[in-house]
Structures are given as C-alpha cells and as structure tokens.
Amino acid sequence: MEAYLMTLVNMVVGALTILLIANALISFAPLEPWHPVRRFLNQLAEPILRPFRNILPPAGNLDLSPMVAIIAIQILGQLTMVLIQAAF
C-alpha cells in the first residue's frame, strides 16, 4: 500500500510540474489567447497559479508564479511522501 501511495504522489507531482512548465512555455508561443491548447492549459494551470500571483509582487514582465508553484508542489510532494512512510 505504501509503494502504491508513493507512486501516486510522484505521478501527481510530476503531472502538475509538467502542466505548469508547459503552460509557462506556451505563453511565449505566438498563439492567440483563444487557441484551444492555450485555453486548455490555462484552465488547468490558472487555479494553481492564482494564489501565487496574489502573493508575489510584480517583477516587471516576468511572471515568477510558475516557478514558485513548482517549488511548492515539489515540497508538498516530499512532505506527503514522508507522512506516508511514517504512517506505514
């Protein structure tokens, strides 16, 4: 059971990390905001990024919220895995 839960946590953390990186990279692409791929990624990533955008001060044209969100997700994933190991 422990291995299954740890694998699940790793998969979720990895998927969220890939989602946030893809969303950040596609924001540099010359796609219109209504492009289906861009809209899909924004719909998935925006609920994760919004709290970090509210907390972080603006840094010019650079949006640091994806980087901070990825770091937070990685830390939460590691903490969750420690708690799973302690529980089993």
C-alpha positions in Angstrom: 0.0 0.0 0.0 2.8 2.4 0.9 4.5 1.9 -2.5 1.2 2.5 -4.3 0.6 5.7 -2.5 4.1 7.0 -3.0 3.9 6.2 -6.7 0.6 8.0 -6.9 2.1 11.1 -5.2 5.0 11.0 -7.5 2.8 10.8 -10.6 0.5 13.7 -9.4 3.5 15.9 -8.6 5.1 15.1 -12.0 1.9 15.8 -13.9 1.4 19.1 -12.2 5.0 20.1 -12.8 4.8 19.2 -16.5 1.5 21.1 -16.7 3.0 24.3 -15.2 6.1 24.1 -17.3 4.1 23.5 -20.5 1.8 26.4 -19.6 4.8 28.7 -19.0 6.4 27.7 -22.2 3.3 28.1 -24.3 2.8 31.6 -23.0 5.9 32.5 -25.1 4.4 31.0 -28.2 2.7 33.3 -30.7 -0.7 31.7 -30.1 -3.9 33.7 -29.7 -5.4 33.5 -26.2 -8.4 31.6 -27.6 -6.3 28.9 -29.2 -7.7 25.5 -27.8 -4.3 24.3 -26.5 -3.6 27.5 -24.7 -7.1 27.7 -23.3 -6.9 24.1 -22.1 -3.6 24.7 -20.3 -4.7 27.9 -18.8 -7.9 26.3 -17.5 -5.9 23.7 -15.7 -3.0 25.8 -14.5 -4.7 29.0 -13.5 -6.3 27.7 -10.3 -2.9 26.6 -9.2 -1.1 29.8 -10.1 -3.7 32.3 -9.0 -2.8 32.1 -5.2 0.9 32.6 -6.0 0.1 35.6 -8.3 -1.9 37.2 -5.5 1.0 36.8 -3.1 4.0 37.6 -5.3 4.8 41.2 -6.1 5.1 42.0 -9.8 8.5 41.6 -11.2 8.2 43.6 -14.4 7.2 41.5 -17.4 8.4 38.3 -15.7 5.9 36.0 -14.0 7.6 34.1 -11.3 4.4 32.3 -10.1 5.0 29.1 -12.1 8.5 28.7 -10.6 7.3 29.3 -7.0 4.3 27.0 -7.6 6.5 24.2 -8.9 8.8 24.5 -5.9 5.8 24.5 -3.5 4.3 21.4 -5.2 7.7 19.6 -5.0 8.0 20.4 -1.3 4.4 19.3 -0.6 5.0 16.1 -2.5 8.1 15.3 -0.5 6.3 16.1 2.8 3.4 13.9 1.7 5.8 11.0 1.0 7.4 11.4 4.4 4.0 11.3 6.0 3.1 8.2 4.1 6.3 6.5 5.2 5.6 7.4 8.8 2.1 6.2 8.6 3.0 2.7 7.3 
